[in-house]
């Protein structure tokens, strides 16, 4: 696998979700649930942070969807902020935004030890679903009501 080349895991035209590592499984599960509600997310696995998206694959996806979420299990301001800066600022992706870019990260606290701490601290499928649905509601409240059927 070449470094710096993200992989598009799922094609979509409503929103771009950028992630990597263990978060990929969570995003793919959320994307399948979102599909049931008529939301087709484009899922991108960045593969590497250094180097990062050498050919602007994420910006091309953003150009198509107009909406983007960066997802990671790091603390706020960590890897999601890094990816957002690379795509929006350095690669000029901000010109394609139809809505505010968002991040999904770990909570801002020290987790308890064990699986309970992970469950309440790390983002999960429901967090991804709710964030995406909220963005789609802002874009088209008639089609995506705030009350999920």
N, C-alpha and C positions, 0 to 999 in steps of 0.2 A: 504494500500500500504506500503510495507516495505521500510525503508529508505536505501539509498545507493545502490539501484538496478535500473540502467537505463532501460528504455523500448525501444526496437527496434520498431519504429512505421512503418517503411517501409524497406523491405529487398532490398538490392542492392549489386552489385559487382564492380561498377566502382569507387565510392568515398564514404567516410563516412562524414556525416555532423552531428556535435554534437551541441545541443542547449537545451533550456529549456524555460518554461514559455510562454509568449506571442509570442516569436519568433518561436515557433513550427508551428503555423498557416502559417507564412510567408514561412518557409522552405518547408512545405508540398505543398504549392501552387507552389513554384519554382520547386520542384521535379517533379510535374506533367508536367510542361512545359519542363523540361529537358528530360523527358521520350520521348517526341515527337521528340527529336533530338538524340535518341538512347543512352542516358545516364541514367543509373540506379543507383540512389543514395541510400545509406543506411542511414536512418534518425534515430538518437538516441536522445531521450529526457532523459537527465541525472536525472530528477526528483528532486534530491537534490544535493547541493554543499557540504554540511556537513551532514553526511558523503558522500564521493564521490566514486562512482563505486567500491564498495568493492570486486567484483568478476572479474574485468578486462573485462567486456563486451565490452567496447569501444576498448581496445587493440585487442580483438579477431576480431572485425569488421575491424580494421586497417590492421590486418594480411591478411584478405581476399581482401581488396580493394587496399592497398598500398598508398592511398591518403586520406587526412583528412582536414576538415575545422571546426573551432570552431566559432560559431555564437552567438552573444549576442548584446543587445542594450545598454550595458555599454560602458564607454569610453575605448579607446585603453589602454591595460595594465591592465584592470579590470578582469572581470570574464573569458574572453576568455584566457587570459594569465594564470590564475589559472588553468583552465581546461587543457590547453596545457601542463603546467608543470606536472600536475598529470599524464596525459596519456603518454607523451613522456619521461619525465625524471624519475619520481618515479616508473611508471609501466613498463618502458623499451620499450615503443612503437616505439621509434626512429629506432629500427632495422628493422621495417617493412615498412619504408617509401620508396616509389618509386619517390616521388616528395616532394618539400618543403611544410611543413605544413603551412596553412594560417588561418587568422582570418578575421572575418567580424564584425565590431563594429560601434558604433555611431561615428560621425565626431568629430574632436578635436576642438570644439568651443562651446560656450554657445548658445543654441538655442533661437530663439525668442519665445515669448509666443504664445500659440495657436497651431492650427493644422498645419499651414504653417511651423512653427519652427520644429515640429516633422517630417514633410515630408522631409525637407531638411537636417535634422540632423540624423535621425534614418535610419538604413539600411532597404532596402525593397526587394521585390521579384526580381526586376531587378538586384540589387547588388549581390544577391545570384546566380542568373542565370549566370551573367557575370563572376563572380569569378570561379564558377565550370567549365564553358565552357573554360575559359582561362587555367585552370589546365589540362583539358582533351586535349586541343590543344597542350600543352607542351608535353604531354604523347604520343599523336598520331596525329601529324599535318595533316597526310594524310586523316584521318577519320573525324577529327574535325577542319576544316579550320577556320582561324581567321575571315573570313567573314561568318557570320551566314546566311544560306540560307533563 
